Amino acid sequence: MGRVAMVSLGRDRYVWVLGGTGVDMAEPQYEDPMTPADRAASRRDERSSVWWRRTRYPAFALSRFISQAGDMAAITALTVHVYAITDSGFAVGALFVARVLPRILGLLAGAVGDRTELRRLMIACDLVCGIVFLGIAVVDPGYLALLVLVFVAECAATVALPASRTMIGRVVPDEHRTAANGLLLAAVAVGFAGGSALGGLAAAAWDYRWALVANAGSFVISALLLTRLPTATPVPRTTPSAGFLADAVAGLSVLRADRWVTTVTIGMVGIAFAASIDRPAMIVLVEEDLRSSGLGYGLALGGIALGALVVSLAALRSKMLNGRSMAVFSLGVVVQAAGHLAMGVSPVVAVLVAAAVVAGIGNGMESVCGNSLLQRSTPQESLGVVMGVVLSGSFLANALGSVVGGAAVGLLGAQWTFVVAAAVMMACAVPVLRRSRREPG
């Protein structure tokens, strides 16, 4: 007597199979459960998996996380140390000036990456930083010598920063760039927060030099991870090279000639300026207007970081972020403006923190998609210059916005300063929104 068995085909689909007696069963008869769309998606997932393994991009993101965490730990500990030995806010300010000055040279730093194999360049930068911070830990130099050594380390870091963004544009396929930028942003954000906390702990519980030793070790580990990456050789130039400075200026002309690059650059630098306007107002809003403590201030800052981190992780899986980068970039600018406006009119700390998360989500959308758009639209031979200019411009915009924000708090109060910041963001959104209906080719 035959017997009937139910065989699963997956995806909640089953067929009934008639078999013979004993162990002799008929060969199951069923249809392929996968539709053409399923098979296409499976092939895309397989190609994606192959790409992640081939380029070893997670090792690159991990190297940036470790480097960022160690660097922030060292800078935090150095800040505490400098104030302890000088008892001077001016001396601490000079330490930050030593860190800021090299960032102005983003144009030249990016041009170095355009002419150099990027893996070796980033390894060299990490090793220079590691040697400098180890030297500070061993020698324990005086204040002026410390400033010089920090300046040298920051010069190397300034070269590495646009190089890491150029690396993505040079080796990552276009369909994976949004995910790659999201993972990089998440790694840097977590490293920034974790490193700052560890640096403060090291300075308080142990000698500050232990944080510097840890930082030196982090740069060595980062360099070792970078050796696992494929090489990223310079893209051949379409015209003969006219020299380092001439090539840098030629790369700068892309910002004027390409409408997509110009639009995204205006958006990213303008938003950096606007977001920094209400930075001095945050602590005033929390302590005076909302009658809260430093805990509320910390929660608000953490909310911004959390929102950006959520978007960074979502970029790893979301097809929309990659398929409609300009539209999502535009939406991110508007969401940031709404978040900052809501922060300014928050009646209680809980609403402030929720609004900060919204602002962080907008920031993550703008940052991930903005970098992806620049990497897609900029000629590869000039990508380092463009990235260097955008990063330097954003850094300087942050500094200028903080100065403007400090004056605005005194003239208008904290809440109206947030309103001004949101208005500037919306002004930056206008040219971006005009181009959001079309994606660059």
C-alpha positions as a LaTeX table, in Angstrom:
\begin{tabular}{lrrr}
\hline
Residue & $x$ (\AA) & $y$ (\AA) & $z$ (\AA) \\
\hline
Met1 & 0.00 & 0.00 & 0.00 \\
Gly2 & 1.40 & 3.41 & $-0.92$ \\
Arg3 & 1.72 & 6.25 & 1.52 \\
Val4 & 1.34 & 9.98 & 1.26 \\
Ala5 & 3.84 & 12.46 & 2.67 \\
Met6 & 3.75 & 16.24 & 2.85 \\
Val7 & 7.02 & 17.81 & 1.68 \\
Ser8 & 7.91 & 21.41 & 2.54 \\
Leu9 & 9.17 & 23.64 & $-0.24$ \\
Gly10 & 9.95 & 26.57 & 2.03 \\
Arg11 & 8.26 & 29.96 & 2.10 \\
Asp12 & 5.14 & 28.28 & 3.62 \\
Arg13 & 4.56 & 26.18 & 0.49 \\
Tyr14 & 3.97 & 22.40 & 0.56 \\
Val15 & 3.11 & 19.55 & $-1.87$ \\
Trp16 & 1.68 & 16.08 & $-1.29$ \\
Val17 & 3.95 & 13.27 & $-2.57$ \\
Leu18 & 2.80 & 9.69 & $-3.17$ \\
Gly19 & 5.46 & 7.17 & $-2.24$ \\
Gly20 & 5.79 & 3.38 & $-2.45$ \\
Thr21 & 5.86 & 0.88 & 0.40 \\
Gly22 & 8.71 & 0.49 & 2.88 \\
Val23 & 11.66 & 2.74 & 2.14 \\
Asp24 & 11.01 & 3.05 & $-1.58$ \\
Met25 & 9.69 & 6.58 & $-1.97$ \\
Ala26 & 8.91 & 8.28 & $-5.23$ \\
Glu27 & 11.10 & 11.20 & $-6.28$ \\
Pro28 & 9.29 & 14.32 & $-5.00$ \\
Gln29 & 7.59 & 16.33 & $-7.71$ \\
Tyr30 & 7.40 & 20.06 & $-7.14$ \\
Glu31 & 7.87 & 23.39 & $-8.80$ \\
Asp32 & 10.76 & 25.75 & $-8.19$ \\
Pro33 & 9.44 & 27.97 & $-5.35$ \\
Met34 & 11.65 & 30.91 & $-6.35$ \\
Thr35 & 10.21 & 33.51 & $-8.67$ \\
Pro36 & 12.45 & 35.36 & $-11.17$ \\
Ala37 & 12.47 & 38.32 & $-8.79$ \\
Asp38 & 13.57 & 36.01 & $-5.94$ \\
Arg39 & 16.41 & 34.62 & $-8.04$ \\
Ala40 & 17.53 & 38.12 & $-9.05$ \\
Ala41 & 17.53 & 39.22 & $-5.40$ \\
Ser42 & 19.50 & 36.10 & $-4.46$ \\
Arg43 & 22.12 & 36.88 & $-7.12$ \\
Arg44 & 22.38 & 40.48 & $-5.86$ \\
Asp45 & 22.83 & 39.27 & $-2.28$ \\
Glu46 & 25.49 & 36.82 & $-3.44$ \\
Arg47 & 27.35 & 39.55 & $-5.34$ \\
Ser48 & 27.11 & 41.80 & $-2.27$ \\
Ser49 & 28.52 & 39.07 & $-0.04$ \\
Val50 & 31.35 & 38.43 & $-2.49$ \\
Trp51 & 32.15 & 42.15 & $-2.63$ \\
Trp52 & 32.28 & 42.54 & 1.17 \\
Arg53 & 34.63 & 39.56 & 1.41 \\
Arg54 & 36.80 & 40.59 & $-1.53$ \\
Thr55 & 37.38 & 44.18 & $-0.44$ \\
Arg56 & 37.46 & 43.33 & 3.29 \\
Tyr57 & 35.69 & 46.60 & 3.91 \\
Pro58 & 34.65 & 45.67 & 7.48 \\
Ala59 & 38.37 & 45.61 & 8.33 \\
Phe60 & 38.63 & 49.16 & 6.98 \\
Ala61 & 35.67 & 50.35 & 9.09 \\
Leu62 & 37.10 & 48.59 & 12.15 \\
Ser63 & 40.45 & 50.31 & 11.63 \\
Arg64 & 38.73 & 53.71 & 11.53 \\
Phe65 & 36.78 & 52.88 & 14.70 \\
Ile66 & 39.90 & 51.86 & 16.61 \\
Ser67 & 41.87 & 54.86 & 15.35 \\
Gln68 & 39.05 & 57.30 & 16.22 \\
Ala69 & 38.54 & 55.81 & 19.68 \\
Gly70 & 42.23 & 55.96 & 20.52 \\
Asp71 & 42.59 & 59.48 & 19.16 \\
Met72 & 39.65 & 60.83 & 21.17 \\
Ala73 & 40.91 & 59.10 & 24.31 \\
Ala74 & 44.30 & 60.76 & 23.86 \\
Ile75 & 42.93 & 64.23 & 23.09 \\
Thr76 & 40.54 & 64.09 & 26.04 \\
Ala77 & 43.34 & 63.05 & 28.38 \\
Leu78 & 45.67 & 65.70 & 26.94 \\
Thr79 & 43.05 & 68.40 & 27.49 \\
Val80 & 42.72 & 67.41 & 31.15 \\
His81 & 46.52 & 67.26 & 31.50 \\
Val82 & 47.14 & 70.66 & 29.91 \\
Tyr83 & 44.62 & 72.34 & 32.17 \\
Ala84 & 46.12 & 70.59 & 35.20 \\
Ile85 & 49.68 & 71.80 & 34.50 \\
Thr86 & 48.78 & 75.33 & 33.34 \\
Asp87 & 45.51 & 76.13 & 35.15 \\
Ser88 & 44.72 & 78.21 & 32.07 \\
Gly89 & 41.81 & 78.11 & 29.68 \\
Phe90 & 43.98 & 79.98 & 27.19 \\
Ala91 & 46.49 & 77.13 & 27.22 \\
Val92 & 43.71 & 74.63 & 26.54 \\
Gly93 & 42.50 & 76.85 & 23.69 \\
Ala94 & 45.99 & 76.86 & 22.19 \\
Leu95 & 45.95 & 73.06 & 22.26 \\
Phe96 & 42.79 & 73.10 & 20.16 \\
Val97 & 44.34 & 75.67 & 17.82 \\
Ala98 & 47.23 & 73.24 & 17.25 \\
Arg99 & 44.64 & 70.67 & 16.26 \\
Val100 & 42.62 & 73.05 & 14.07 \\
Leu101 & 45.37 & 74.63 & 11.98 \\
Pro102 & 46.18 & 71.57 & 9.83 \\
Arg103 & 42.49 & 71.10 & 9.02 \\
Ile104 & 42.57 & 74.31 & 7.00 \\
Leu105 & 44.80 & 72.56 & 4.46 \\
Gly106 & 42.15 & 70.08 & 3.32 \\
Leu107 & 42.67 & 71.06 & $-0.32$ \\
Leu108 & 46.33 & 70.01 & $-0.25$ \\
Ala109 & 45.66 & 66.99 & 1.96 \\
Gly110 & 43.07 & 65.74 & $-0.51$ \\
Ala111 & 45.41 & 66.32 & $-3.44$ \\
Val112 & 47.96 & 64.02 & $-1.80$ \\
Gly113 & 45.37 & 61.24 & $-1.82$ \\
Asp114 & 44.55 & 61.83 & $-5.48$ \\
Arg115 & 48.18 & 61.16 & $-6.42$ \\
Thr116 & 48.95 & 58.31 & $-4.00$ \\
Glu117 & 48.06 & 54.67 & $-3.40$ \\
Leu118 & 45.59 & 55.12 & $-0.55$ \\
Arg119 & 46.23 & 52.00 & 1.49 \\
Arg120 & 49.91 & 52.82 & 1.95 \\
Leu121 & 49.09 & 56.48 & 2.56 \\
Met122 & 46.65 & 55.72 & 5.40 \\
Ile123 & 49.03 & 53.18 & 6.93 \\
Ala124 & 51.82 & 55.77 & 6.88 \\
Cys125 & 49.56 & 58.39 & 8.49 \\
Asp126 & 48.52 & 55.97 & 11.24 \\
Leu127 & 52.12 & 55.04 & 11.98 \\
Val128 & 53.19 & 58.70 & 12.16 \\
Cys129 & 50.40 & 59.43 & 14.63 \\
Gly130 & 51.28 & 56.36 & 16.67 \\
Ile131 & 54.95 & 57.31 & 16.89 \\
Val132 & 54.14 & 60.89 & 17.90 \\
Phe133 & 51.74 & 59.94 & 20.69 \\
Leu134 & 54.07 & 57.24 & 21.97 \\
Gly135 & 56.85 & 59.84 & 22.04 \\
Ile136 & 54.68 & 62.20 & 24.09 \\
Ala137 & 53.90 & 59.40 & 26.54 \\
Val138 & 57.55 & 58.41 & 26.96 \\
Val139 & 59.18 & 61.86 & 27.04 \\
Asp140 & 56.38 & 63.81 & 28.81 \\
Pro141 & 57.43 & 67.04 & 27.03 \\
Gly142 & 56.84 & 70.57 & 28.19 \\
Tyr143 & 53.85 & 72.58 & 27.05 \\
Leu144 & 55.34 & 74.20 & 23.92 \\
Ala145 & 56.94 & 70.97 & 22.70 \\
Leu146 & 53.62 & 69.23 & 23.31 \\
Leu147 & 51.85 & 71.71 & 21.02 \\
Val148 & 54.38 & 71.08 & 18.25 \\
Leu149 & 54.01 & 67.30 & 18.52 \\
Val150 & 50.21 & 67.52 & 18.51 \\
Phe151 & 50.42 & 69.73 & 15.41 \\
Val152 & 52.55 & 67.09 & 13.63 \\
Ala153 & 50.10 & 64.32 & 14.51 \\
Glu154 & 47.17 & 66.40 & 13.31 \\
Cys155 & 48.91 & 67.06 & 9.98 \\
Ala156 & 49.05 & 63.30 & 9.41 \\
Ala157 & 45.42 & 62.91 & 10.52 \\
Thr158 & 44.37 & 65.69 & 8.13 \\
Val159 & 45.83 & 63.75 & 5.20 \\
Ala160 & 44.18 & 60.51 & 6.34 \\
Leu161 & 40.68 & 61.97 & 6.72 \\
Pro162 & 39.90 & 62.77 & 3.05 \\
Ala163 & 41.88 & 59.68 & 2.05 \\
Ser164 & 39.40 & 57.45 & 3.89 \\
Arg165 & 36.47 & 59.01 & 2.02 \\
Thr166 & 38.36 & 58.83 & $-1.26$ \\
Met167 & 39.07 & 55.16 & $-0.57$ \\
Ile168 & 35.34 & 54.44 & $-0.62$ \\
Gly169 & 34.88 & 56.26 & $-3.91$ \\
Arg170 & 37.86 & 54.49 & $-5.46$ \\
Val171 & 37.23 & 50.85 & $-4.51$ \\
Val172 & 33.55 & 50.52 & $-3.55$ \\
Pro173 & 31.00 & 49.80 & $-6.32$ \\
Asp174 & 28.34 & 52.48 & $-6.64$ \\
Glu175 & 25.51 & 50.22 & $-5.44$ \\
His176 & 27.34 & 49.62 & $-2.15$ \\
Arg177 & 28.63 & 53.14 & $-1.39$ \\
Thr178 & 25.70 & 54.20 & 0.77 \\
Ala179 & 26.11 & 51.11 & 2.94 \\
Ala180 & 29.87 & 51.67 & 3.07 \\
Asn181 & 29.45 & 55.30 & 4.13 \\
Gly182 & 26.87 & 54.27 & 6.72 \\
Leu183 & 29.19 & 51.72 & 8.28 \\
Leu184 & 32.07 & 54.21 & 8.30 \\
Leu185 & 29.93 & 56.90 & 9.94 \\
Ala186 & 28.72 & 54.44 & 12.57 \\
Ala187 & 32.28 & 53.32 & 13.32 \\
Val188 & 33.55 & 56.88 & 13.67 \\
Ala189 & 30.59 & 57.98 & 15.81 \\
Val190 & 30.93 & 55.08 & 18.24 \\
Gly191 & 34.70 & 55.53 & 18.35 \\
Phe192 & 34.28 & 59.25 & 19.06 \\
Ala193 & 31.91 & 58.68 & 21.97 \\
Gly194 & 33.71 & 55.68 & 23.44 \\
Gly195 & 37.16 & 57.20 & 23.08 \\
Ser196 & 36.14 & 60.43 & 24.79 \\
Ala197 & 34.77 & 58.50 & 27.76 \\
Leu198 & 37.86 & 56.31 & 28.03 \\
Gly199 & 40.17 & 59.31 & 27.82 \\
Gly200 & 38.36 & 61.07 & 30.64 \\
Leu201 & 38.50 & 57.91 & 32.75 \\
Ala202 & 42.21 & 57.44 & 32.11 \\
Ala203 & 43.00 & 61.04 & 33.01 \\
Ala204 & 40.98 & 60.81 & 36.22 \\
Ala205 & 42.02 & 57.35 & 37.42 \\
Trp206 & 45.56 & 56.95 & 36.08 \\
Asp207 & 48.37 & 58.99 & 34.56 \\
Tyr208 & 47.26 & 60.72 & 31.35 \\
Arg209 & 50.12 & 59.04 & 29.50 \\
Trp210 & 48.38 & 55.67 & 29.65 \\
Ala211 & 45.74 & 57.06 & 27.32 \\
Leu212 & 48.49 & 58.14 & 24.93 \\
Val213 & 50.08 & 54.69 & 25.01 \\
Ala214 & 46.69 & 53.18 & 24.26 \\
Asn215 & 46.28 & 55.64 & 21.39 \\
Ala216 & 49.65 & 54.69 & 19.94 \\
Gly217 & 48.63 & 51.04 & 20.14 \\
Ser218 & 45.32 & 51.81 & 18.43 \\
Phe219 & 47.13 & 53.36 & 15.48 \\
Val220 & 49.36 & 50.29 & 15.15 \\
Ile221 & 46.32 & 47.98 & 15.21 \\
Ser222 & 44.60 & 50.21 & 12.68 \\
Ala223 & 47.62 & 50.08 & 10.38 \\
Leu224 & 47.70 & 46.28 & 10.61 \\
Leu225 & 44.02 & 46.09 & 9.69 \\
Leu226 & 44.62 & 48.36 & 6.71 \\
Thr227 & 47.21 & 45.92 & 5.34 \\
Arg228 & 44.32 & 43.50 & 4.71 \\
Leu229 & 42.70 & 45.85 & 2.21 \\
Pro230 & 43.23 & 45.70 & $-1.55$ \\
Thr231 & 45.40 & 48.38 & $-3.08$ \\
Ala232 & 43.74 & 51.59 & $-4.23$ \\
Thr233 & 45.97 & 53.05 & $-6.92$ \\
Pro234 & 45.42 & 56.57 & $-8.27$ \\
Val235 & 43.01 & 56.93 & $-11.16$ \\
Pro236 & 44.85 & 57.93 & $-14.38$ \\
Arg237 & 44.31 & 61.59 & $-15.18$ \\
Thr238 & 42.51 & 62.53 & $-18.38$ \\
Thr239 & 45.06 & 65.30 & $-18.97$ \\
Pro240 & 48.81 & 65.35 & $-18.27$ \\
Ser241 & 49.69 & 66.40 & $-14.75$ \\
Ala242 & 50.79 & 70.03 & $-14.47$ \\
Gly243 & 52.24 & 69.61 & $-10.99$ \\
Phe244 & 50.92 & 69.11 & $-7.48$ \\
Leu245 & 49.52 & 72.59 & $-6.89$ \\
Ala246 & 48.10 & 72.91 & $-10.40$ \\
Asp247 & 46.33 & 69.56 & $-10.06$ \\
Ala248 & 44.91 & 70.64 & $-6.69$ \\
Val249 & 43.53 & 73.85 & $-8.20$ \\
Ala250 & 42.13 & 71.88 & $-11.14$ \\
Gly251 & 40.33 & 69.62 & $-8.67$ \\
Leu252 & 38.96 & 72.68 & $-6.94$ \\
Ser253 & 37.42 & 73.83 & $-10.23$ \\
Val254 & 35.13 & 70.79 & $-10.10$ \\
Leu255 & 33.29 & 72.50 & $-7.25$ \\
Arg256 & 32.42 & 75.37 & $-9.58$ \\
Ala257 & 31.80 & 73.44 & $-12.77$ \\
Asp258 & 29.70 & 70.49 & $-11.58$ \\
Arg259 & 26.22 & 71.48 & $-10.40$ \\
Trp260 & 25.69 & 68.31 & $-8.39$ \\
Val261 & 28.97 & 68.66 & $-6.53$ \\
Thr262 & 28.31 & 72.36 & $-5.92$ \\
Thr263 & 24.82 & 71.68 & $-4.56$ \\
Val264 & 25.90 & 68.92 & $-2.19$ \\
Thr265 & 28.89 & 70.94 & $-1.00$ \\
Ile266 & 26.71 & 73.97 & $-0.23$ \\
Gly267 & 24.33 & 71.71 & 1.65 \\
Met268 & 26.97 & 69.94 & 3.74 \\
Val269 & 29.04 & 73.02 & 4.61 \\
Gly270 & 25.97 & 75.18 & 5.16 \\
Ile271 & 24.37 & 72.62 & 7.46 \\
Ala272 & 27.62 & 72.33 & 9.44 \\
Phe273 & 27.51 & 76.11 & 9.95 \\
Ala274 & 23.83 & 76.13 & 10.90 \\
Ala275 & 24.07 & 73.19 & 13.30 \\
Ser276 & 26.94 & 74.84 & 15.16 \\
Ile277 & 24.98 & 78.08 & 15.68 \\
Asp278 & 22.84 & 76.57 & 18.40 \\
Arg279 & 25.69 & 74.63 & 19.99 \\
Pro280 & 26.47 & 77.41 & 22.52 \\
Ala281 & 22.72 & 77.78 & 23.09 \\
Met282 & 22.20 & 74.15 & 24.11 \\
Ile283 & 23.65 & 74.39 & 27.61 \\
Val284 & 21.87 & 77.71 & 28.21 \\
Leu285 & 18.56 & 76.24 & 27.05 \\
Val286 & 18.93 & 73.23 & 29.33 \\
Glu287 & 20.08 & 74.98 & 32.50 \\
Glu288 & 18.27 & 78.32 & 32.33 \\
Asp289 & 15.15 & 77.85 & 30.22 \\
Leu290 & 14.35 & 74.24 & 31.15 \\
Arg291 & 15.85 & 74.39 & 34.66 \\
Ser292 & 17.66 & 71.10 & 34.22 \\
Ser293 & 21.23 & 69.92 & 34.88 \\
Gly294 & 24.23 & 68.76 & 32.95 \\
Leu295 & 22.53 & 65.37 & 32.66 \\
Gly296 & 19.88 & 66.87 & 30.40 \\
Tyr297 & 22.61 & 68.45 & 28.29 \\
Gly298 & 24.38 & 65.12 & 27.95 \\
Leu299 & 21.15 & 63.31 & 27.07 \\
Ala300 & 20.42 & 65.83 & 24.32 \\
Leu301 & 23.87 & 65.41 & 22.80 \\
Gly302 & 23.50 & 61.66 & 23.11 \\
Gly303 & 20.15 & 61.87 & 21.33 \\
Ile304 & 21.77 & 63.52 & 18.32 \\
Ala305 & 24.45 & 60.82 & 18.22 \\
Leu306 & 21.83 & 58.08 & 18.59 \\
Gly307 & 19.76 & 59.39 & 15.69 \\
Ala308 & 22.80 & 59.56 & 13.41 \\
Leu309 & 23.85 & 56.06 & 14.46 \\
Val310 & 20.40 & 54.63 & 13.68 \\
Val311 & 20.53 & 55.99 & 10.12 \\
Ser312 & 24.11 & 54.78 & 9.68 \\
Leu313 & 23.11 & 51.24 & 10.56 \\
Ala314 & 19.93 & 51.45 & 8.47 \\
Ala315 & 22.08 & 52.38 & 5.46 \\
Leu316 & 23.61 & 48.90 & 5.56 \\
Arg317 & 20.30 & 47.36 & 4.43 \\
Ser318 & 18.17 & 50.12 & 2.97 \\
Lys319 & 17.90 & 50.21 & $-0.82$ \\
Met320 & 16.12 & 53.58 & $-0.73$ \\
Leu321 & 19.15 & 55.41 & 0.68 \\
Asn322 & 21.25 & 54.24 & $-2.25$ \\
Gly323 & 18.61 & 54.47 & $-4.98$ \\
Arg324 & 17.39 & 57.98 & $-4.13$ \\
Ser325 & 20.43 & 59.54 & $-2.49$ \\
Met326 & 19.65 & 63.14 & $-3.52$ \\
Ala327 & 16.05 & 62.92 & $-2.34$ \\
Val328 & 17.11 & 61.41 & 0.99 \\
Phe329 & 19.89 & 64.00 & 1.32 \\
Ser330 & 17.31 & 66.76 & 0.82 \\
Leu331 & 14.94 & 65.15 & 3.29 \\
Gly332 & 17.78 & 64.91 & 5.80 \\
Val333 & 18.38 & 68.66 & 5.60 \\
Val334 & 14.68 & 69.38 & 6.20 \\
Val335 & 14.46 & 66.85 & 9.05 \\
Gln336 & 17.47 & 68.45 & 10.72 \\
Ala337 & 15.86 & 71.87 & 10.48 \\
Ala338 & 12.64 & 70.52 & 12.01 \\
Gly339 & 14.59 & 68.79 & 14.77 \\
His340 & 16.58 & 71.89 & 15.71 \\
Leu341 & 13.44 & 74.04 & 15.66 \\
Ala342 & 11.67 & 71.54 & 17.93 \\
Met343 & 14.65 & 71.56 & 20.28 \\
Gly344 & 14.41 & 75.33 & 20.60 \\
Val345 & 10.73 & 75.30 & 21.55 \\
Ser346 & 10.89 & 72.22 & 23.80 \\
Pro347 & 8.99 & 72.77 & 27.07 \\
Val348 & 10.71 & 69.94 & 28.96 \\
Val349 & 13.93 & 67.93 & 28.71 \\
Ala350 & 12.11 & 64.80 & 27.48 \\
Val351 & 10.81 & 66.68 & 24.43 \\
Leu352 & 14.27 & 68.18 & 23.90 \\
Val353 & 15.87 & 64.73 & 23.82 \\
Ala354 & 13.22 & 63.40 & 21.41 \\
Ala355 & 13.78 & 66.40 & 19.13 \\
Ala356 & 17.54 & 65.82 & 19.34 \\
Val357 & 17.04 & 62.25 & 18.10 \\
Val358 & 15.07 & 63.64 & 15.13 \\
Ala359 & 17.87 & 66.12 & 14.40 \\
Gly360 & 20.39 & 63.28 & 14.60 \\
Ile361 & 18.37 & 61.20 & 12.14 \\
Gly362 & 18.43 & 64.12 & 9.71 \\
Asn363 & 22.16 & 64.54 & 10.25 \\
Gly364 & 22.77 & 60.87 & 9.50 \\
Met365 & 20.71 & 61.02 & 6.30 \\
Glu366 & 22.55 & 64.14 & 5.15 \\
Ser367 & 26.01 & 62.80 & 5.98 \\
Val368 & 25.65 & 59.29 & 4.53 \\
Cys369 & 23.92 & 60.37 & 1.32 \\
Gly370 & 26.02 & 63.53 & 0.92 \\
Asn371 & 29.27 & 61.58 & 0.91 \\
Ser372 & 27.77 & 58.99 & $-1.46$ \\
Leu373 & 26.67 & 61.72 & $-3.88$ \\
Leu374 & 30.10 & 63.35 & $-3.89$ \\
Gln375 & 31.80 & 60.00 & $-4.49$ \\
Arg376 & 29.42 & 59.30 & $-7.37$ \\
Ser377 & 29.45 & 62.71 & $-9.05$ \\
Thr378 & 33.08 & 63.83 & $-8.67$ \\
Pro379 & 35.68 & 62.72 & $-11.24$ \\
Gln380 & 37.81 & 60.10 & $-9.48$ \\
Glu381 & 41.03 & 61.92 & $-10.31$ \\
Ser382 & 39.84 & 64.91 & $-8.22$ \\
Leu383 & 37.81 & 63.17 & $-5.51$ \\
Gly384 & 40.45 & 63.66 & $-2.81$ \\
Val385 & 40.57 & 67.42 & $-3.42$ \\
Val386 & 36.77 & 67.74 & $-3.27$ \\
Met387 & 36.55 & 65.63 & $-0.11$ \\
Gly388 & 39.35 & 67.63 & 1.49 \\
Val389 & 37.66 & 70.94 & 0.66 \\
Val390 & 34.28 & 69.76 & 1.98 \\
Leu391 & 35.80 & 68.44 & 5.22 \\
Ser392 & 37.88 & 71.58 & 5.77 \\
Gly393 & 34.94 & 73.79 & 4.85 \\
Ser394 & 32.70 & 71.95 & 7.31 \\
Phe395 & 35.30 & 72.24 & 10.04 \\
Leu396 & 35.72 & 75.98 & 9.51 \\
Ala397 & 31.95 & 76.41 & 9.25 \\
Asn398 & 31.63 & 74.71 & 12.63 \\
Ala399 & 34.08 & 77.15 & 14.17 \\
Leu400 & 32.42 & 80.20 & 12.59 \\
Gly401 & 28.94 & 79.00 & 13.50 \\
Ser402 & 29.95 & 78.57 & 17.13 \\
Val403 & 31.16 & 82.18 & 17.23 \\
Val404 & 27.94 & 83.43 & 15.62 \\
Gly405 & 25.90 & 81.27 & 17.97 \\
Gly406 & 27.66 & 82.63 & 21.02 \\
Ala407 & 26.79 & 86.17 & 19.97 \\
Ala408 & 23.21 & 85.18 & 19.12 \\
Val409 & 22.64 & 83.68 & 22.56 \\
Gly410 & 23.63 & 86.98 & 24.17 \\
Leu411 & 21.44 & 89.05 & 21.85 \\
Leu412 & 18.41 & 86.82 & 21.28 \\
Gly413 & 18.43 & 84.16 & 23.97 \\
Ala414 & 18.77 & 80.40 & 23.62 \\
Gln415 & 15.37 & 79.59 & 22.12 \\
Trp416 & 15.55 & 82.18 & 19.35 \\
Thr417 & 19.09 & 81.05 & 18.55 \\
Phe418 & 17.68 & 77.61 & 17.74 \\
Val419 & 15.08 & 79.26 & 15.52 \\
Val420 & 17.83 & 81.13 & 13.67 \\
Ala421 & 19.77 & 77.89 & 13.19 \\
Ala422 & 16.70 & 76.15 & 11.78 \\
Ala423 & 16.07 & 79.07 & 9.41 \\
Val424 & 19.64 & 78.88 & 8.09 \\
Met425 & 19.21 & 75.14 & 7.53 \\
Met426 & 16.05 & 75.72 & 5.51 \\
Ala427 & 17.88 & 78.36 & 3.45 \\
Cys428 & 20.55 & 75.74 & 2.69 \\
Ala429 & 17.79 & 73.29 & 1.75 \\
Val430 & 16.46 & 75.49 & $-1.07$ \\
Pro431 & 19.14 & 74.73 & $-3.71$ \\
Val432 & 19.23 & 71.11 & $-2.58$ \\
Leu433 & 15.48 & 70.65 & $-2.97$ \\
Arg434 & 15.62 & 72.08 & $-6.48$ \\
Arg435 & 17.84 & 69.20 & $-7.56$ \\
Ser436 & 16.24 & 66.44 & $-5.52$ \\
Arg437 & 13.90 & 65.45 & $-8.37$ \\
Arg438 & 16.77 & 64.02 & $-10.41$ \\
Glu439 & 19.66 & 61.80 & $-9.42$ \\
Pro440 & 23.12 & 62.43 & $-10.93$ \\
Gly441 & 24.25 & 59.96 & $-13.49$ \\
\hline
\end{tabular}
